[in-house]
């Protein structure tokens, strides 16, 4: 009689990781007041939209990093 080997994927609980993502830099730190004022409205909107995506990504990475924390 031959034994059949099969693979079973079992979820493993990860412990709380110490490697947490860095917070996104604030726009006020990335641009001086003069630089921000010199940007066109569409450029400002683009920067704000990109910042929103950076914060969303940060949140998802933080959720993943702390999923095993009590």
N, C-alpha and C positions, 0 to 999 in steps of 0.2 A: 504494500500500500504506500503510495507516494503522499508526502505531506505538501500541501499547497501553502505557499507563503503569500500573505496579503498585507497590504499597508493600511493602517487605520490612522487617520489624522485626528489627533486629540488636542483640543485647545489647552494651552498651558498658561497659568496665571503668572504674569510677570510682576516681579516685585517693584516697588517704587524706585524709579530711576533718579539718579542724582544729576543726570545730564538734561537740564531743562533748557529750552531755547532762549535766546536773547530777545529781550523786548525790542520791538521796532523803534527806531529813532523818531522822536517827535518832529513834525514838520517845522516847528519853531526852532528846533536845534539844527535842522538841516539847511534852513534858509534864514539869512538875516532879514530884517524888516525891509531893507532897501532891495534886496534880491527878490523877495516875495512881491513887493509892489511893482517891480519892473516886469514881472511875468504877465503875459497876456491872459485874459480870462479862461481861454481853453487850456492853456498850459497849467493854470492853477487847478482847474477841474481835473485834468489828467493826473496831477500830483496827488490830489485828494483821493481820487479813485484808486490809484496805486497804493496809497497808504491804507485805504480800507482793505484791500486785498492782503497787504502785509499783516495787518492785525488779524484778519480772518485766518490766515495761514499760521500765525503765532498761536492763536487759540486752539486750532486743531493739533498743532505740535505739542502744546502744553497738555491738552487732554490725553494725548497718547503717552506723554512722558509721565503723567501722574495717574494713569489708569489703575495701577496696582497699589496706589497709596491708600491707607485706611482713612 
